[in-house]
Amino acid sequence: MLSRVFGFGRRPFESLSEQEILALAISSEEDDGRIYRAYADGLTENFPQSAKVFEEMAEEEDGHRDALIELFRKRFGERIPLIRREHVKGYYERKPDWLVRPLGIEHVRSHAEAMERQAYLFYVEAAKRTADASTRKLLDDLAVAELGHETLAQRLEQKHVPGA
């Protein structure tokens, strides 16, 4: 327990191989998609249009995950190592939605913005540590996409919640 609190037993990000960086990115995109779906579920009753925004954002994360898995298969094969945020020292954390209930719309929006910013920073750092051209291109593309998610969220909000 104390090792988790103080970060003992965690690997420094700098020590990760390209295979491990891709595995971490895959698990991170999966987690983010789950979080957005949980937000959508929590908002459906009181904010059904905003819930649709988070459903679409989850689908976007699924697309990122799929692209990462495809690249991983091409480079490293079918077995993706289990590596998660909590295994990496200094890596950003995500709190599950059940720890931050009740889900207020403003809280969810600000948390989503922070998630996208953290993901952007991860992809920028990951791309710097990658020598393979196709991997670097995908990580750079994902960094740009994460940065653009705030714009996506605003567009989706305008589409689903007119006058918001």
OpenMM code with the backbone's topology and positions (N, CA, C; nanometers):
from openmm import Vec3, app, unit

residues = "MET LEU SER ARG VAL PHE GLY PHE GLY ARG ARG PRO PHE GLU SER LEU SER GLU GLN GLU ILE LEU ALA LEU ALA ILE SER SER GLU GLU ASP ASP GLY ARG ILE TYR ARG ALA TYR ALA ASP GLY LEU THR GLU ASN PHE PRO GLN SER ALA LYS VAL PHE GLU GLU MET ALA GLU GLU GLU ASP GLY HIS ARG ASP ALA LEU ILE GLU LEU PHE ARG LYS ARG PHE GLY GLU ARG ILE PRO LEU ILE ARG ARG GLU HIS VAL LYS GLY TYR TYR GLU ARG LYS PRO ASP TRP LEU VAL ARG PRO LEU GLY ILE GLU HIS VAL ARG SER HIS ALA GLU ALA MET GLU ARG GLN ALA TYR LEU PHE TYR VAL GLU ALA ALA LYS ARG THR ALA ASP ALA SER THR ARG LYS LEU LEU ASP ASP LEU ALA VAL ALA GLU LEU GLY HIS GLU THR LEU ALA GLN ARG LEU GLU GLN LYS HIS VAL PRO GLY ALA".split()
positions = [
    Vec3(0.0824, -0.1192, 0.0000),
    Vec3(0.0000, 0.0000, 0.0000),
    Vec3(0.0864, 0.1250, 0.0000),
    Vec3(0.1833, 0.1326, 0.0911),
    Vec3(0.2689, 0.2510, 0.0953),
    Vec3(0.3481, 0.2680, -0.0329),
    Vec3(0.3834, 0.1569, -0.0961),
    Vec3(0.4584, 0.1689, -0.2211),
    Vec3(0.3766, 0.2387, -0.3275),
    Vec3(0.2452, 0.2170, -0.3289),
    Vec3(0.1594, 0.2857, -0.4263),
    Vec3(0.1476, 0.4337, -0.3942),
    Vec3(0.1396, 0.4659, -0.2646),
    Vec3(0.1251, 0.6053, -0.2233),
    Vec3(0.2499, 0.6857, -0.2577),
    Vec3(0.3665, 0.6276, -0.2326),
    Vec3(0.4916, 0.6999, -0.2534),
    Vec3(0.5566, 0.6712, -0.3882),
    Vec3(0.4940, 0.5863, -0.4689),
    Vec3(0.5456, 0.5610, -0.6030),
    Vec3(0.6537, 0.4552, -0.6101),
    Vec3(0.6820, 0.3869, -0.5000),
    Vec3(0.7797, 0.2788, -0.5055),
    Vec3(0.7227, 0.1686, -0.5936),
    Vec3(0.8082, 0.1013, -0.6654),
    Vec3(0.7610, -0.0063, -0.7508),
    Vec3(0.7020, 0.0421, -0.8820),
    Vec3(0.7066, 0.1692, -0.9047),
    Vec3(0.6614, 0.2239, -1.0322),
    Vec3(0.7820, 0.2473, -1.1210),
    Vec3(0.7609, 0.2306, -1.2496),
    Vec3(0.8684, 0.2542, -1.3449),
    Vec3(0.8673, 0.3989, -1.3891),
    Vec3(0.9845, 0.4587, -1.4014),
    Vec3(0.9891, 0.5941, -1.4583),
    Vec3(0.9476, 0.5897, -1.6062),
    Vec3(0.8770, 0.6915, -1.6507),
    Vec3(0.8337, 0.6979, -1.7896),
    Vec3(0.9525, 0.6845, -1.8842),
    Vec3(1.0627, 0.7465, -1.8468),
    Vec3(1.1821, 0.7465, -1.9312),
    Vec3(1.2369, 0.6058, -1.9549),
    Vec3(1.2038, 0.5094, -1.8688),
    Vec3(1.2566, 0.3737, -1.8823),
    Vec3(1.1711, 0.2856, -1.9728),
    Vec3(1.0570, 0.3362, -2.0184),
    Vec3(0.9675, 0.2545, -2.0999),
    Vec3(1.0203, 0.2386, -2.2421),
    Vec3(1.0064, 0.1183, -2.2940),
    Vec3(1.0402, 0.0916, -2.4341),
    Vec3(0.9268, 0.1442, -2.5229),
    Vec3(0.9500, 0.1476, -2.6536),
    Vec3(0.8446, 0.1908, -2.7450),
    Vec3(0.7250, 0.0964, -2.7371),
    Vec3(0.7500, -0.0316, -2.7195),
    Vec3(0.6420, -0.1292, -2.7036),
    Vec3(0.5592, -0.0966, -2.5797),
    Vec3(0.6252, -0.0643, -2.4703),
    Vec3(0.5547, -0.0307, -2.3460),
    Vec3(0.4814, 0.1030, -2.3566),
    Vec3(0.5397, 0.1981, -2.4272),
    Vec3(0.4724, 0.3274, -2.4473),
    Vec3(0.3422, 0.3067, -2.5242),
    Vec3(0.3477, 0.2254, -2.6295),
    Vec3(0.2252, 0.1980, -2.7057),
    Vec3(0.1229, 0.1238, -2.6202),
    Vec3(0.1679, 0.0271, -2.5404),
    Vec3(0.0765, -0.0467, -2.4532),
    Vec3(0.0111, 0.0477, -2.3523),
    Vec3(0.0879, 0.1397, -2.2978),
    Vec3(0.0347, 0.2384, -2.2041),
    Vec3(-0.0669, 0.3285, -2.2734),
    Vec3(-0.0369, 0.3701, -2.3937),
    Vec3(-0.1293, 0.4554, -2.4688),
    Vec3(-0.2601, 0.3810, -2.4964),
    Vec3(-0.2504, 0.2528, -2.5309),
    Vec3(-0.3700, 0.1725, -2.5570),
    Vec3(-0.4568, 0.1642, -2.4318),
    Vec3(-0.3957, 0.1291, -2.3191),
    Vec3(-0.4752, 0.1164, -2.1963),
    Vec3(-0.5313, 0.2516, -2.1528),
    Vec3(-0.4574, 0.3582, -2.1766),
    Vec3(-0.5053, 0.4917, -2.1400),
    Vec3(-0.6269, 0.5317, -2.2235),
    Vec3(-0.6228, 0.5040, -2.3527),
    Vec3(-0.7375, 0.5350, -2.4387),
    Vec3(-0.8587, 0.4510, -2.3989),
    Vec3(-0.8362, 0.3241, -2.3638),
    Vec3(-0.9472, 0.2398, -2.3181),
    Vec3(-1.0099, 0.2977, -2.1916),
    Vec3(-0.9246, 0.3369, -2.0968),
    Vec3(-0.9747, 0.3941, -1.9715),
    Vec3(-1.0508, 0.5238, -1.9967),
    Vec3(-0.9973, 0.6095, -2.0817),
    Vec3(-1.0636, 0.7373, -2.1085),
    Vec3(-1.2003, 0.7158, -2.1733),
    Vec3(-1.2083, 0.6189, -2.2644),
    Vec3(-1.3372, 0.5861, -2.3249),
    Vec3(-1.4377, 0.5397, -2.2200),
    Vec3(-1.3905, 0.4578, -2.1276),
    Vec3(-1.4794, 0.4114, -2.0192),
    Vec3(-1.5253, 0.5286, -1.9317),
    Vec3(-1.4335, 0.6177, -1.9014),
    Vec3(-1.4684, 0.7332, -1.8179),
    Vec3(-1.5728, 0.8193, -1.8889),
    Vec3(-1.5541, 0.8457, -2.0174),
    Vec3(-1.6515, 0.9267, -2.0904),
    Vec3(-1.7882, 0.8579, -2.0959),
    Vec3(-1.7888, 0.7261, -2.1109),
    Vec3(-1.9167, 0.6544, -2.1110),
    Vec3(-1.9828, 0.6605, -1.9730),
    Vec3(-1.9020, 0.6532, -1.8680),
    Vec3(-1.9572, 0.6654, -1.7326),
    Vec3(-2.0140, 0.8057, -1.7118),
    Vec3(-1.9449, 0.9066, -1.7631),
    Vec3(-1.9981, 1.0425, -1.7545),
    Vec3(-2.1318, 1.0512, -1.8278),
    Vec3(-2.1359, 0.9931, -1.9466),
    Vec3(-2.2610, 0.9947, -2.0237),
    Vec3(-2.3727, 0.9278, -1.9447),
    Vec3(-2.3446, 0.8135, -1.8851),
    Vec3(-2.4449, 0.7442, -1.8049),
    Vec3(-2.4915, 0.8298, -1.6880),
    Vec3(-2.3966, 0.8976, -1.6229),
    Vec3(-2.4307, 0.9799, -1.5079),
    Vec3(-2.5053, 1.1070, -1.5427),
    Vec3(-2.4947, 1.1504, -1.6681),
    Vec3(-2.5591, 1.2751, -1.7097),
    Vec3(-2.6907, 1.2532, -1.7841),
    Vec3(-2.7176, 1.1299, -1.8233),
    Vec3(-2.8317, 1.1017, -1.9101),
    Vec3(-2.9635, 1.1537, -1.8547),
    Vec3(-2.9878, 1.1350, -1.7263),
    Vec3(-3.1173, 1.1729, -1.6699),
    Vec3(-3.1400, 1.3243, -1.6708),
    Vec3(-3.0413, 1.4001, -1.6249),
    Vec3(-3.0591, 1.5448, -1.6123),
    Vec3(-3.0068, 1.6256, -1.7303),
    Vec3(-2.9101, 1.5706, -1.8021),
    Vec3(-2.8477, 1.6421, -1.9144),
    Vec3(-2.8329, 1.5479, -2.0340),
    Vec3(-2.9432, 1.5023, -2.0920),
    Vec3(-2.9354, 1.4006, -2.1974),
    Vec3(-2.8559, 1.4444, -2.3202),
    Vec3(-2.8617, 1.5704, -2.3553),
    Vec3(-2.7864, 1.6159, -2.4726),
    Vec3(-2.6363, 1.6187, -2.4443),
    Vec3(-2.5990, 1.6597, -2.3246),
    Vec3(-2.4577, 1.6565, -2.2870),
    Vec3(-2.4079, 1.5131, -2.2797),
    Vec3(-2.4944, 1.4214, -2.2369),
    Vec3(-2.4566, 1.2801, -2.2332),
    Vec3(-2.4185, 1.2317, -2.3731),
    Vec3(-2.4902, 1.2795, -2.4751),
    Vec3(-2.4575, 1.2413, -2.6132),
    Vec3(-2.3181, 1.2902, -2.6527),
    Vec3(-2.2810, 1.4072, -2.6042),
    Vec3(-2.1478, 1.4616, -2.6319),
    Vec3(-2.0420, 1.3645, -2.5789),
    Vec3(-2.0601, 1.3177, -2.4561),
    Vec3(-1.9617, 1.2277, -2.3966),
    Vec3(-1.9618, 1.0909, -2.4634),
    Vec3(-2.0756, 1.0460, -2.5129),
    Vec3(-2.0799, 0.9207, -2.5897),
    Vec3(-1.9946, 0.9341, -2.7162),
    Vec3(-2.0085, 1.0466, -2.7842),
    Vec3(-1.9308, 1.0678, -2.9066),
    Vec3(-1.7817, 1.0839, -2.8760),
    Vec3(-1.7506, 1.1454, -2.7631),
    Vec3(-1.6098, 1.1572, -2.7246),
    Vec3(-1.5519, 1.0195, -2.6929),
    Vec3(-1.6314, 0.9324, -2.6324),
    Vec3(-1.5868, 0.7951, -2.6057),
    Vec3(-1.5590, 0.7218, -2.7373),
    Vec3(-1.6440, 0.7433, -2.8356),
    Vec3(-1.6219, 0.6811, -2.9662),
    Vec3(-1.4923, 0.7308, -3.0294),
    Vec3(-1.4630, 0.8576, -3.0100),
    Vec3(-1.3369, 0.9139, -3.0601),
    Vec3(-1.2176, 0.8446, -2.9937),
    Vec3(-1.2266, 0.8228, -2.8624),
    Vec3(-1.1193, 0.7526, -2.7902),
    Vec3(-1.1051, 0.6091, -2.8421),
    Vec3(-1.2174, 0.5455, -2.8758),
    Vec3(-1.2129, 0.4107, -2.9332),
    Vec3(-1.1339, 0.4104, -3.0637),
    Vec3(-1.1531, 0.5135, -3.1435),
    Vec3(-1.0779, 0.5233, -3.2691),
    Vec3(-0.9289, 0.5382, -3.2446),
    Vec3(-0.8921, 0.6154, -3.1440),
    Vec3(-0.7502, 0.6296, -3.1088),
    Vec3(-0.6937, 0.4942, -3.0657),
    Vec3(-0.7689, 0.4251, -2.9793),
    Vec3(-0.7250, 0.2941, -2.9321),
    Vec3(-0.7048, 0.1981, -3.0494),
    Vec3(-0.8009, 0.1970, -3.1416),
    Vec3(-0.7921, 0.1065, -3.2562),
    Vec3(-0.6678, 0.1345, -3.3410),
    Vec3(-0.6368, 0.2625, -3.3625),
    Vec3(-0.5178, 0.2984, -3.4408),
    Vec3(-0.3909, 0.2548, -3.3682),
    Vec3(-0.3885, 0.2712, -3.2378),
    Vec3(-0.2716, 0.2290, -3.1589),
    Vec3(-0.2554, 0.0771, -3.1620),
    Vec3(-0.3650, 0.0044, -3.1500),
    Vec3(-0.3581, -0.1419, -3.1540),
    Vec3(-0.3083, -0.1891, -3.2900),
    Vec3(-0.3576, -0.1286, -3.3957),
    Vec3(-0.3142, -0.1679, -3.5304),
    Vec3(-0.1635, -0.1463, -3.5478),
    Vec3(-0.1145, -0.0327, -3.5038),
    Vec3(0.0291, -0.0072, -3.5119),
    Vec3(0.1061, -0.1050, -3.4243),
    Vec3(0.0553, -0.1314, -3.3052),
    Vec3(0.1216, -0.2255, -3.2156),
    Vec3(0.1336, -0.3625, -3.2825),
    Vec3(0.0247, -0.4092, -3.3435),
    Vec3(0.0269, -0.5401, -3.4124),
    Vec3(0.1342, -0.5442, -3.5202),
    Vec3(0.1423, -0.4369, -3.5998),
    Vec3(0.2398, -0.4335, -3.7092),
    Vec3(0.3824, -0.4396, -3.6571),
    Vec3(0.4068, -0.3720, -3.5448),
    Vec3(0.5431, -0.3624, -3.4927),
    Vec3(0.5809, -0.4749, -3.3982),
    Vec3(0.4867, -0.5175, -3.3142),
    Vec3(0.5238, -0.6064, -3.2038),
    Vec3(0.4433, -0.7350, -3.1947),
    Vec3(0.3412, -0.7526, -3.2755),
    Vec3(0.2619, -0.8748, -3.2698),
    Vec3(0.1329, -0.8580, -3.1915),
    Vec3(0.0767, -0.9703, -3.1540),
    Vec3(-0.0571, -0.9730, -3.0961),
    Vec3(-0.0629, -0.9537, -2.9454),
    Vec3(0.0444, -0.9750, -2.8744),
    Vec3(0.0389, -0.9707, -2.7277),
    Vec3(0.0787, -0.8329, -2.6755),
    Vec3(-0.0210, -0.7644, -2.6229),
    Vec3(0.0015, -0.6308, -2.5684),
    Vec3(0.0292, -0.6449, -2.4191),
    Vec3(0.1441, -0.5979, -2.3725),
    Vec3(0.1733, -0.6093, -2.2289),
    Vec3(0.0767, -0.5250, -2.1459),
    Vec3(0.0482, -0.5729, -2.0258),
    Vec3(-0.0386, -0.4975, -1.9356),
    Vec3(0.0446, -0.3904, -1.8675),
    Vec3(0.0169, -0.2676, -1.9024),
    Vec3(0.0812, -0.1544, -1.8368),
    Vec3(-0.0237, -0.0442, -1.8291),
    Vec3(-0.0393, 0.0089, -1.7104),
    Vec3(-0.1419, 0.1102, -1.6848),
    Vec3(-0.0775, 0.2327, -1.6220),
    Vec3(-0.1556, 0.3386, -1.6146),
    Vec3(-0.1065, 0.4642, -1.5571),
    Vec3(-0.0432, 0.4437, -1.4204),
    Vec3(-0.1087, 0.3643, -1.3378),
    Vec3(-0.0599, 0.3467, -1.2007),
    Vec3(0.0712, 0.2694, -1.1927),
    Vec3(0.1170, 0.2144, -1.3043),
    Vec3(0.2444, 0.1431, -1.3084),
    Vec3(0.3616, 0.2347, -1.3416),
    Vec3(0.3319, 0.3596, -1.3785),
    Vec3(0.4346, 0.4503, -1.4286),
    Vec3(0.4485, 0.5699, -1.3348),
    Vec3(0.5679, 0.5898, -1.2866),
    Vec3(0.5978, 0.6993, -1.1943),
    Vec3(0.5843, 0.8334, -1.2663),
    Vec3(0.5120, 0.9256, -1.2028),
    Vec3(0.4961, 1.0587, -1.2585),
    Vec3(0.3917, 1.0693, -1.3668),
    Vec3(0.3244, 0.9615, -1.3982),
    Vec3(0.2217, 0.9640, -1.5009),
    Vec3(0.0924, 1.0174, -1.4406),
    Vec3(0.0142, 1.0891, -1.5185),
    Vec3(-0.1091, 1.1467, -1.4670),
    Vec3(-0.2074, 1.0368, -1.4273),
    Vec3(-0.2912, 1.0691, -1.3314),
    Vec3(-0.3898, 0.9746, -1.2816),
    Vec3(-0.5287, 1.0130, -1.3295),
    Vec3(-0.6158, 0.9156, -1.3297),
    Vec3(-0.7571, 0.9389, -1.3580),
    Vec3(-0.8369, 0.8859, -1.2399),
    Vec3(-0.9309, 0.9646, -1.1928),
    Vec3(-1.0199, 0.9175, -1.0884),
    Vec3(-1.1454, 0.8620, -1.1549),
    Vec3(-1.1888, 0.7443, -1.1130),
    Vec3(-1.3132, 0.6924, -1.1690),
    Vec3(-1.4305, 0.7818, -1.1287),
    Vec3(-1.5318, 0.7825, -1.2133),
    Vec3(-1.6443, 0.8736, -1.1889),
    Vec3(-1.7117, 0.8481, -1.0546),
    Vec3(-1.7104, 0.7260, -1.0051),
    Vec3(-1.7783, 0.6975, -0.8787),
    Vec3(-1.7079, 0.7626, -0.7598),
    Vec3(-1.5838, 0.8061, -0.7780),
    Vec3(-1.5140, 0.8776, -0.6711),
    Vec3(-1.5452, 1.0271, -0.6712),
    Vec3(-1.6008, 1.0748, -0.7780),
    Vec3(-1.6269, 1.2182, -0.7894),
    Vec3(-1.7760, 1.2477, -0.8037),
    Vec3(-1.8588, 1.1586, -0.7582),
    Vec3(-2.0038, 1.1804, -0.7648),
    Vec3(-2.0459, 1.2773, -0.6559),
    Vec3(-2.1477, 1.3522, -0.6698),
    Vec3(-2.2378, 1.3541, -0.7841),
    Vec3(-2.1731, 1.4257, -0.9024),
    Vec3(-2.2134, 1.3845, -1.0211),
    Vec3(-2.1575, 1.4410, -1.1429),
    Vec3(-2.2325, 1.5681, -1.1817),
    Vec3(-2.1752, 1.6808, -1.1493),
    Vec3(-2.2309, 1.8071, -1.1973),
    Vec3(-2.1777, 1.8340, -1.3359),
    Vec3(-2.2557, 1.8985, -1.4182),
    Vec3(-2.2169, 1.9204, -1.5573),
    Vec3(-2.0888, 2.0016, -1.5687),
    Vec3(-2.0741, 2.1047, -1.4876),
    Vec3(-1.9524, 2.1862, -1.4956),
    Vec3(-1.8305, 2.1074, -1.4497),
    Vec3(-1.8472, 2.0257, -1.3462),
    Vec3(-1.7362, 1.9424, -1.2983),
    Vec3(-1.6924, 1.8448, -1.4069),
    Vec3(-1.7870, 1.7807, -1.4714),
    Vec3(-1.7563, 1.6843, -1.5764),
    Vec3(-1.6863, 1.7531, -1.6926),
    Vec3(-1.7347, 1.8687, -1.7322),
    Vec3(-1.6714, 1.9410, -1.8437),
    Vec3(-1.5278, 1.9790, -1.8105),
    Vec3(-1.5062, 2.0320, -1.6893),
    Vec3(-1.3696, 2.0724, -1.6538),
    Vec3(-1.2790, 1.9517, -1.6403),
    Vec3(-1.3313, 1.8423, -1.5896),
    Vec3(-1.2509, 1.7204, -1.5776),
    Vec3(-1.2149, 1.6668, -1.7160),
    Vec3(-1.3096, 1.6715, -1.8077),
    Vec3(-1.2830, 1.6258, -1.9443),
    Vec3(-1.1763, 1.7122, -2.0110),
    Vec3(-1.1813, 1.8417, -1.9889),
    Vec3(-1.0789, 1.9302, -2.0446),
    Vec3(-0.9410, 1.8948, -1.9889),
    Vec3(-0.9342, 1.8673, -1.8590),
    Vec3(-0.8070, 1.8289, -1.7978),
    Vec3(-0.7586, 1.6949, -1.8534),
    Vec3(-0.8509, 1.6025, -1.8739),
    Vec3(-0.8139, 1.4724, -1.9312),
    Vec3(-0.7510, 1.4896, -2.0685),
    Vec3(-0.8128, 1.5714, -2.1513),
    Vec3(-0.7621, 1.5913, -2.2870),
    Vec3(-0.6265, 1.6606, -2.2860),
    Vec3(-0.6089, 1.7556, -2.1974),
    Vec3(-0.4799, 1.8254, -2.1864),
    Vec3(-0.3703, 1.7288, -2.1419),
    Vec3(-0.3993, 1.6439, -2.0435),
    Vec3(-0.3013, 1.5454, -1.9970),
    Vec3(-0.2668, 1.4454, -2.1072),
    Vec3(-0.3680, 1.4023, -2.1811),
    Vec3(-0.3430, 1.3086, -2.2907),
    Vec3(-0.2552, 1.3739, -2.3973),
    Vec3(-0.2821, 1.4997, -2.4278),
    Vec3(-0.1996, 1.5731, -2.5238),
    Vec3(-0.0535, 1.5749, -2.4778),
    Vec3(-0.0307, 1.6107, -2.3525),
    Vec3(0.1066, 1.6170, -2.3002),
    Vec3(0.1744, 1.4807, -2.3035),
    Vec3(0.0988, 1.3749, -2.2735),
    Vec3(0.1544, 1.2393, -2.2815),
    Vec3(0.2014, 1.2092, -2.4231),
    Vec3(0.1166, 1.2360, -2.5221),
    Vec3(0.1537, 1.2036, -2.6599),
    Vec3(0.2727, 1.2857, -2.7083),
    Vec3(0.2824, 1.4093, -2.6659),
    Vec3(0.3983, 1.4915, -2.7023),
    Vec3(0.5260, 1.4289, -2.6467),
    Vec3(0.5231, 1.3922, -2.5191),
    Vec3(0.6418, 1.3307, -2.4567),
    Vec3(0.6705, 1.1934, -2.5158),
    Vec3(0.5677, 1.1155, -2.5413),
    Vec3(0.5861, 0.9820, -2.5985),
    Vec3(0.6486, 0.9907, -2.7379),
    Vec3(0.6036, 1.0854, -2.8178),
    Vec3(0.6581, 1.1008, -2.9531),
    Vec3(0.8061, 1.1360, -2.9484),
    Vec3(0.8460, 1.2159, -2.8510),
    Vec3(0.9876, 1.2531, -2.8374),
    Vec3(1.0750, 1.1315, -2.8106),
    Vec3(1.0188, 1.0302, -2.7477),
    Vec3(1.0955, 0.9122, -2.7069),
    Vec3(1.0891, 0.7996, -2.8100),
    Vec3(1.0339, 0.8275, -2.9250),
    Vec3(1.0102, 0.7241, -3.0246),
    Vec3(1.0980, 0.7466, -3.1471),
    Vec3(1.1656, 0.6413, -3.1899),
    Vec3(1.2531, 0.6510, -3.3060),
    Vec3(1.1845, 0.6050, -3.4348),
    Vec3(1.0901, 0.5137, -3.4242),
    Vec3(1.0204, 0.4607, -3.5411),
    Vec3(0.9311, 0.5686, -3.6016),
    Vec3(0.9456, 0.5911, -3.7327),
    Vec3(0.8729, 0.7004, -3.7989),
    Vec3(0.7221, 0.6829, -3.7925),
    Vec3(0.6705, 0.5614, -3.8159),
    Vec3(0.5255, 0.5420, -3.8149),
    Vec3(0.4686, 0.5595, -3.6745),
    Vec3(0.5428, 0.5178, -3.5745),
    Vec3(0.4980, 0.5347, -3.4364),
    Vec3(0.4977, 0.6818, -3.3988),
    Vec3(0.6042, 0.7511, -3.4344),
    Vec3(0.6120, 0.8942, -3.4034),
    Vec3(0.5001, 0.9709, -3.4727),
    Vec3(0.4722, 0.9381, -3.5982),
    Vec3(0.3656, 1.0069, -3.6700),
    Vec3(0.2316, 0.9850, -3.6013),
    Vec3(0.2014, 0.8601, -3.5636),
    Vec3(0.0740, 0.8338, -3.4973),
    Vec3(0.0653, 0.9076, -3.3640),
    Vec3(0.1719, 0.9050, -3.2855),
    Vec3(0.1703, 0.9741, -3.1561),
    Vec3(0.1555, 1.1252, -3.1743),
    Vec3(0.2228, 1.1811, -3.2733),
    Vec3(0.2063, 1.3241, -3.3024),
    Vec3(0.0628, 1.3544, -3.3470),
    Vec3(0.0072, 1.2677, -3.4327),
    Vec3(-0.1303, 1.2863, -3.4786),
    Vec3(-0.2284, 1.2796, -3.3615),
    Vec3(-0.2036, 1.1872, -3.2688),
    Vec3(-0.2915, 1.1748, -3.1526),
    Vec3(-0.2782, 1.2962, -3.0604),
    Vec3(-0.1586, 1.3516, -3.0504),
    Vec3(-0.1404, 1.4732, -2.9700),
    Vec3(-0.2259, 1.5859, -3.0282),
    Vec3(-0.2208, 1.6009, -3.1582),
    Vec3(-0.3015, 1.7044, -3.2243),
    Vec3(-0.4501, 1.6762, -3.2032),
    Vec3(-0.4894, 1.5496, -3.2138),
    Vec3(-0.6303, 1.5140, -3.1950),
    Vec3(-0.6763, 1.5441, -3.0524),
    Vec3(-0.5931, 1.5110, -2.9554),
    Vec3(-0.6299, 1.5382, -2.8157),
    Vec3(-0.6439, 1.6881, -2.7920),
    Vec3(-0.5549, 1.7646, -2.8511),
    Vec3(-0.5630, 1.9098, -2.8382),
    Vec3(-0.6915, 1.9610, -2.9028),
    Vec3(-0.7325, 1.8964, -3.0102),
    Vec3(-0.8543, 1.9361, -3.0803),
    Vec3(-0.9822, 1.8862, -3.0165),
    Vec3(-0.9728, 1.7982, -2.9167),
    Vec3(-1.0936, 1.7460, -2.8539),
    Vec3(-1.1741, 1.8529, -2.7826),
    Vec3(-1.1077, 1.9535, -2.7314),
    Vec3(-1.1832, 2.0613, -2.6675),
    Vec3(-1.2720, 2.1280, -2.7715),
    Vec3(-1.2169, 2.1472, -2.8900),
    Vec3(-1.2955, 2.2036, -2.9992),
    Vec3(-1.4056, 2.1069, -3.0388),
    Vec3(-1.3728, 1.9765, -3.0436),
    Vec3(-1.4727, 1.8748, -3.0750),
    Vec3(-1.5851, 1.8794, -2.9719),
    Vec3(-1.5492, 1.8864, -2.8450),
    Vec3(-1.6499, 1.8902, -2.7394),
    Vec3(-1.7396, 2.0126, -2.7554),
    Vec3(-1.6799, 2.1246, -2.7903),
    Vec3(-1.7602, 2.2459, -2.8096),
    Vec3(-1.8537, 2.2308, -2.9297),
    Vec3(-1.8031, 2.1718, -3.0395),
    Vec3(-1.8877, 2.1502, -3.1579),
    Vec3(-2.0014, 2.0543, -3.1267),
    Vec3(-1.9685, 1.9456, -3.0565),
    Vec3(-2.0719, 1.8488, -3.0211),
    Vec3(-2.1747, 1.9111, -2.9273),
    Vec3(-2.1268, 1.9918, -2.8339),
    Vec3(-2.2170, 2.0592, -2.7406),
    Vec3(-2.3129, 2.1493, -2.8183),
    Vec3(-2.2603, 2.2230, -2.9172),
    Vec3(-2.3473, 2.3096, -2.9974),
    Vec3(-2.4471, 2.2269, -3.0787),
    Vec3(-2.4035, 2.1117, -3.1271),
    Vec3(-2.4899, 2.0238, -3.2054),
    Vec3(-2.6011, 1.9659, -3.1188),
    Vec3(-2.5643, 1.9176, -3.0002),
    Vec3(-2.6607, 1.8453, -2.9163),
    Vec3(-2.7324, 1.9344, -2.8159),
    Vec3(-2.6714, 2.0470, -2.7791),
    Vec3(-2.7296, 2.1348, -2.6770),
    Vec3(-2.7365, 2.2775, -2.7327),
    Vec3(-2.8297, 2.3026, -2.8208),
    Vec3(-2.8394, 2.4374, -2.8771),
    Vec3(-2.8599, 2.5417, -2.7666),
    Vec3(-2.7890, 2.6517, -2.7799),
    Vec3(-2.8011, 2.7598, -2.6826),
    Vec3(-2.7178, 2.7413, -2.5583),
    Vec3(-2.6335, 2.6337, -2.5527),
    Vec3(-2.5503, 2.6102, -2.4327),
    Vec3(-2.4336, 2.7033, -2.4305),
] * unit.nanometer
topology = app.Topology()
chain = topology.addChain("A")
for resn in residues:
    res = topology.addResidue(resn, chain)
    for name in ("N", "CA", "C"):
        topology.addAtom(name, app.Element.getBySymbol(name[0]), res)
